[in-house]
Amino acid sequence: MAKVPLPKEKWSGAITSTAMGDGGVRLGGAKGMPFLSFEDPDLPLPLLAGEVVDDLEDFPSIVLDFFGEDAEDPASWAQRWRGMGADLVCLRLLSTDPDRRDSSPEEAAAVAKSVADATGMPLIVYGCGLPEKDAAVMEAVSGALAGHRSILAYVEEDSYKKISSAAMANKHAVLAFSNLDINLAKQMNILLSDFGVQREDIVMDPLMAPLGMGLEYSYSVNERITLAALNGDRMLQVPMVCDASQAWQVRDCAEDEEGMGDPVERSAWWEFGTALAALLSGADMLIVRGPYAMQLIRGAIEDLGGGA
């Protein structure tokens, strides 16, 4: 019987591998397309970051009901994620928003340090989304997490210098955000490199649109980025983060309406659907909000990775 050859591609590039936290967690490092072990025998599996916020206003009750009183303390919440198998903590410092509690940078930094100290896990830290406030917050967070390598999020084309400087000062990585555009994603990485950020200190988020809000287009952009990186484009050879928690922005994900079924189960599968597309497009790390979705996603990664 004739032997059927494997459709194996020979890639000239690879995704940069970078150590996080105290060095025990590595992000990136892929040398082939996702889950194709015959192309990439080492097969680094994607990492999962459990979402924690420091202000519960408007946060989904489905998630809060699961975590209970632990959701009132970011450190306790993060420890619950660690128990569920998360690799990192995604900490969103929403309280720094002037329209919320307007927490100071020092207060925010104390929260970040409490999470890192309680869990020992690497962090990806977001501010409130206001560039000037986030720059001050990330400067304080960078110092508080010195020696515990984390990712400071996020920088864009018109506001990257202050947060990048804070990241470089304490040897953290920085998250480069772009909006569904491979050329803009590459441009962001070039700008950061020209500014002095090392390639192993850059992680990118090309914006993962959720199921029901443009997932197909996001998938195609992510996949093109992955293919370009593996084909040798050095400016795209950095780990990719996809935020599966954006699934909760879709009204149908968790609305409790008659005829739409159990919102707890629906939200888990909605986030899982978003996450699965991100994984297959080349994501090296996923941000996850729902605890039930975390279980589904972890199971899919283990299955696709051959039970590794």
Buried (B, 14 or more C-beta within 10 A) or exposed (E): EEEEEEEEEEBEBBBBBBBBBEEEBBBBBBBBBBBBEEBBEEBBBBBBBBBBBBBBEEBBEBBBEBBEEBBEBBBBBBBBBBEBEBBBBBBBBBBBBEEBBEBBBEBBBBBBBBBBEBBEBBBBBBBBEBBEBBBBBBBBBBBBBBEBBBBBBBBBEEBBBBBBBBBBEBBBBBBBBBEBEBEBBBBBBEBBBEBEBEBBBBBBBBBBBBBBBBBEEBBEBBBBBBBBBBEEBBBBBBBBBBBBBBBBEBEBBBEEEEEEEEBBEBBBBBBBBBBBBBBBBBBBBBBBBBBBBBBBBBEBBEEBBEEE
